[in-house]
């Protein structure tokens, strides 16, 4: 009897949950920058160290044996520090036991909130352009993302368009202030308009506030937590990585009313369960000095001004930057390439990496725009400006 030889091992075919998603442009551009020795002003991370005392606190926690699983919701001292900070800055009291959860970064907080609160068949409104994790999170929940473009001239929310987009099937709205990529900061008047718009509805608000401590020119961060009506229907997300220059630690937090947080935690416990223990204790001890983040706006405003002053000497056209650590520019006077091709050319031929704005839009914007990150050492920014001045 002839023996049947086994065929080559075969991986079964699958239907992708995110068929339209590939490697993020941030990873692509950072890899390209490294390959070509370019100054990386693309992906949003600092190239300078955090305050040494923060590392000291984490190391001390490790030496004290705080290295095992913490509570699923986060260690109590950090949740209490978060509640104290939010109450001090925005006037809203979240209960640290039932309304504060520590997350593995802000992106995990956003995904968990969407999976916990959005159901198949729901619609979720996002303002276009938006950070690139929002829409995939909505799709993973089986819901539909409804993109509402911001005002093309001002890059500000278009409330008439938002009102039109609201339907009985709308489950949630995701906003972001200070805004990535445009650097727009919501005003108190716009927050009130949003409260008026949502008042007759049961729409939930997911407010991404990871750049809350980076607002410029005397502005204040306008948190959803600071408005009683909005706070009652909001999940607010923030990031220690952004605030304390430790993006690689991937620690953030979410605050929300207890009924929303109960649902959030049901999902949180099964996708990460909990977050790095010694870093949580280190952050809590570091935050005991309530002023640690209070000088961050001035720190980044100086970097913004240095970078904008240099860019003003080039052929780029500067867009306003009210907050965050991103500067958007038009490049139409330099090239007619599409923005993704322009960013590749800028990286490989000029030696400066940027991010194309089309990565944040449903369709390529009519005006050619790219985004630079200025969360860099002064010498990094100056090196980039020398190269960009040649254009």
C-alpha positions in Angstrom: 0.0 0.0 0.0 1.4 3.4 -1.0 2.1 5.8 1.8 0.4 9.3 1.6 2.9 12.0 2.1 1.8 15.0 4.3 1.3 18.2 2.4 3.0 21.4 3.2 1.7 22.9 6.5 -1.0 25.4 5.7 -2.2 28.4 7.7 -6.0 28.5 7.5 -7.5 31.5 5.7 -9.2 34.1 7.9 -11.4 37.1 7.3 -9.7 40.2 8.7 -11.5 42.2 11.4 -9.7 45.3 10.1 -9.1 44.6 6.4 -8.4 48.3 5.6 -5.6 48.6 8.3 -1.9 48.1 7.7 1.2 49.2 9.7 0.6 52.6 11.0 2.2 55.5 9.2 4.0 56.5 12.5 5.9 53.2 12.6 6.6 53.4 8.8 8.0 56.9 9.0 10.1 56.2 12.2 11.6 53.2 10.5 12.3 55.2 7.4 13.9 58.0 9.4 16.2 55.5 11.2 17.1 53.9 7.9 18.2 57.2 6.3 19.6 59.0 9.4 16.8 61.6 9.2 15.9 63.9 12.1 12.6 62.3 13.3 9.9 64.9 13.8 7.3 62.4 12.8 6.1 60.1 15.6 5.0 62.0 18.7 7.6 61.1 21.3 10.2 63.2 23.1 13.9 62.6 22.5 14.8 63.9 26.0 14.7 62.2 29.4 12.1 62.5 32.1 12.8 64.2 35.4 15.3 61.9 37.2 13.2 61.9 40.4 10.5 60.0 38.6 12.9 57.2 37.7 14.2 57.3 41.3 10.7 56.7 42.6 10.1 53.8 40.3 13.4 52.2 41.3 12.6 52.7 44.9 9.3 50.9 44.4 11.0 48.0 42.8 13.5 47.7 45.6 10.7 47.8 48.1 9.2 44.6 46.5 6.3 46.3 44.8 6.6 44.0 41.8 3.6 41.7 41.8 0.1 42.2 40.4 -1.6 45.4 41.6 -5.4 45.8 41.9 -7.1 45.5 38.5 -8.2 49.2 38.8 -4.8 50.5 39.6 -2.9 51.0 42.9 -4.9 53.1 45.4 -2.2 55.9 45.8 -2.2 56.6 42.0 -6.0 56.6 41.7 -6.2 59.0 44.6 -3.5 61.2 43.1 -5.5 61.3 39.8 -8.7 62.2 41.5 -7.0 64.9 43.5 -5.4 66.4 40.3 -8.6 66.4 38.4 -10.5 68.0 41.2 -7.8 70.7 41.6 -7.6 71.6 37.9 -11.2 71.1 36.7 -13.4 71.1 39.9 -15.0 67.7 39.4 -14.7 65.1 42.2 -14.2 61.6 40.9 -14.3 58.8 43.5 -10.9 57.0 43.3 -12.5 53.7 44.2 -15.3 53.6 41.6 -14.6 56.3 39.0 -10.8 56.2 38.3 -9.0 53.4 36.4 -5.3 53.2 35.5 -4.7 52.0 31.9 -1.9 50.6 29.8 -1.7 53.9 28.0 -4.4 56.1 26.5 -4.9 54.0 23.4 -5.9 51.1 25.5 -8.2 53.3 27.4 -9.9 54.5 24.2 -10.3 51.0 22.8 -11.6 49.6 26.1 -14.1 52.4 26.4 -15.4 51.8 22.9 -15.6 48.0 23.4 -17.4 48.4 26.7 -19.9 51.1 25.7 -20.6 50.7 22.0 -22.6 47.8 20.4 -22.9 46.3 17.0 -25.1 48.5 14.8 -24.4 51.7 16.8 -22.9 54.8 15.2 -20.0 56.7 16.7 -19.2 60.2 15.5 -15.5 61.3 15.2 -14.3 64.7 14.1 -12.3 64.5 10.9 -9.2 64.6 11.0 -8.8 62.4 14.0 -6.2 60.2 15.7 -5.8 57.0 13.8 -6.9 54.6 16.6 -10.5 55.8 16.9 -12.0 54.4 13.8 -10.4 50.9 14.1 -11.7 50.8 17.7 -15.2 51.6 16.5 -15.0 48.9 13.8 -13.8 46.3 16.3 -16.9 47.0 18.3 -19.0 46.2 15.3 -20.2 49.8 15.0 -20.1 52.4 12.3 -17.8 55.4 12.4 -19.4 58.7 11.2 -16.8 61.2 10.3 -17.8 64.9 10.7 -15.2 67.2 9.1 -14.1 70.2 11.1 -14.4 73.6 9.5 -11.9 73.6 6.7 -10.9 77.3 7.2 -10.6 77.3 11.0 -10.0 73.6 11.9 -12.6 74.0 14.6 -15.7 71.9 15.4 -18.6 72.4 13.0 -21.6 72.2 15.3 -24.2 72.5 12.5 -22.6 69.4 10.9 -22.5 67.6 14.3 -26.2 68.3 14.8 -27.0 66.9 11.4 -24.9 63.8 12.1 -26.7 63.0 15.4 -29.3 60.2 15.0 -31.2 57.8 17.2 -28.5 55.2 16.3 -25.7 57.5 17.6 -24.2 55.9 20.7 -21.1 58.1 21.3 -19.0 61.1 20.1 -15.2 61.1 20.4 -13.5 64.4 20.7 -9.8 65.4 21.3 -8.5 68.5 22.9 -5.8 69.7 22.5 -6.2 68.2 19.1 -3.9 65.8 17.3 -2.9 66.6 14.5 -4.0 70.2 14.2 -3.1 71.6 17.6 -6.6 73.2 18.0 -7.8 73.7 21.6 -11.5 73.7 22.5 -12.9 76.9 24.1 -15.3 77.1 27.0 -17.9 78.4 24.6 -17.5 75.4 22.3 -17.7 73.0 25.3 -21.0 74.7 26.2 -22.3 74.4 22.6 -21.5 70.7 22.8 -23.4 70.3 26.1 -26.4 72.1 24.6 -26.2 69.8 21.6 -26.1 66.6 23.6 -28.5 67.6 26.3 -31.7 66.1 24.7 -29.8 62.9 23.7 -28.4 59.8 25.4 -25.1 60.1 23.4 -22.0 59.3 25.4 -18.9 61.5 25.1 -15.3 60.0 24.9 -12.9 62.9 25.5 -9.3 62.3 24.6 -7.3 64.8 26.7 -3.8 63.3 26.5 -2.2 66.7 25.8 -4.1 68.5 28.6 -1.0 70.1 30.0 0.2 71.5 26.7 -1.9 74.7 26.0 -0.3 77.9 24.9 -0.6 81.7 24.9 -2.6 82.0 28.1 -5.3 79.5 27.1 -6.7 77.0 29.6 -7.4 73.3 28.9 -11.2 72.9 28.6 -11.9 69.5 30.0 -15.1 67.6 29.7 -14.6 66.9 33.5 -15.0 70.7 34.1 -18.6 70.8 32.9 -21.1 69.0 35.1 -23.5 68.0 32.3 -20.8 66.6 30.1 -18.9 64.9 33.0 -22.1 63.0 33.7 -22.0 61.4 30.3 -18.2 61.3 29.6 -15.3 59.0 29.7 -12.2 61.2 29.9 -8.8 59.7 28.9 -5.3 61.1 29.7 -1.7 59.9 29.5 1.2 60.0 31.9 3.5 59.1 29.0 2.7 62.4 27.3 2.7 64.5 30.5 5.9 63.2 32.0 7.9 62.4 28.9 7.8 58.6 29.3 5.8 57.5 26.3 7.4 54.0 26.4 6.0 53.3 29.9 2.5 53.1 28.4 0.6 54.3 31.5 -2.5 56.4 31.3 -5.9 56.7 33.0 -9.6 57.0 32.5 -12.1 58.8 34.7 -15.9 58.4 34.3 -19.1 58.3 36.4 -19.5 55.0 38.3 -22.1 53.4 36.0 -19.8 54.0 32.9 -16.7 52.9 34.8 -18.3 49.7 35.9 -18.8 48.7 32.3 -15.3 50.0 31.4 -13.7 47.7 34.0 -15.6 44.7 32.8 -13.6 44.9 29.5 -10.4 46.3 31.0 -9.9 43.3 33.3 -9.9 40.9 30.3 -7.8 42.8 27.8 -4.9 43.9 30.1 -6.2 43.1 33.6 -3.8 45.7 35.1 -0.8 47.9 34.7 2.9 47.8 35.6 3.1 48.0 39.4 6.3 49.9 40.3 5.6 52.5 37.7 2.2 53.2 39.2 3.7 53.7 42.6 6.5 55.8 41.2 4.0 58.0 39.4 1.9 58.4 42.6 4.9 59.5 44.6 6.0 61.9 41.9 2.6 63.4 41.8 2.7 64.1 45.5 4.2 67.4 44.4 1.0 68.8 42.8 2.9 71.3 40.6 4.8 68.7 38.6 2.8 69.3 35.4 2.0 73.0 35.9 5.1 74.3 34.0 4.6 71.9 31.0 2.7 74.5 28.9 5.5 77.0 29.2 8.1 74.4 28.5 6.5 73.3 25.3 5.4 76.8 24.3 9.1 77.8 24.2 9.8 74.8 21.9 6.9 75.7 19.7 8.1 79.3 19.4 11.6 78.2 18.6 10.4 75.8 15.9 7.9 78.2 14.4 10.5 81.0 14.3 12.7 78.8 12.3 10.0 77.5 10.0 8.9 81.1 9.3 12.2 81.4 7.4 11.3 78.5 5.1 8.7 78.1 2.3 6.4 76.2 4.6 3.2 78.0 5.5 2.5 77.7 9.3 -1.0 76.8 10.6 -2.0 77.9 14.1 -0.8 75.7 17.0 -2.8 76.4 20.2 -1.8 73.3 22.1 -0.3 69.7 21.9 3.3 69.3 20.7 2.5 69.2 17.0 2.9 71.9 14.2 1.1 71.5 10.9 2.3 73.2 7.8 1.3 73.6 4.2 4.0 72.7 1.7 2.3 73.6 -1.6 5.0 76.2 -2.4 7.7 73.5 -2.2 6.1 70.5 -3.9 3.0 69.2 -5.7 3.6 65.6 -4.4 0.8 63.9 -2.4 1.4 64.3 1.3 2.5 60.7 1.9 5.0 60.8 -1.1 6.2 64.2 0.1 6.9 62.8 3.6 8.9 60.0 2.1 10.9 62.4 -0.1 11.4 64.7 2.9 12.8 61.9 4.9 15.0 60.2 2.3 16.2 63.3 0.4 16.1 66.2 2.9 16.7 64.2 6.1 13.6 65.3 8.2 10.7 62.9 8.9 7.1 64.2 9.2 3.7 62.7 9.1 1.2 63.2 6.3 -2.2 64.7 7.3 -4.0 62.2 5.1 -3.2 59.6 7.9 -5.8 61.4 10.0 -8.5 61.9 7.4 -11.0 59.7 5.6 -9.9 61.1 2.3 -6.8 63.1 1.3 -7.4 66.8 2.3 -7.5 69.3 -0.5 -4.7 71.4 1.0 -1.4 69.6 1.2 -0.4 69.4 4.9 2.1 67.6 7.0 2.7 67.4 10.8 5.9 67.9 12.7 6.5 67.0 16.3 8.4 69.6 18.3 8.8 67.5 21.5 12.5 67.4 20.9 15.7 68.7 22.3 16.6 72.2 21.0 19.6 70.8 19.1 17.3 68.3 17.4 14.9 71.1 16.3 17.7 73.3 15.1 19.3 70.4 13.1 15.9 69.9 11.4 15.5 73.6 10.7 18.9 73.8 9.1 17.9 71.0 6.7 14.4 72.4 6.0 15.8 75.9 5.3 17.5 74.5 2.2 14.1 73.8 0.6 
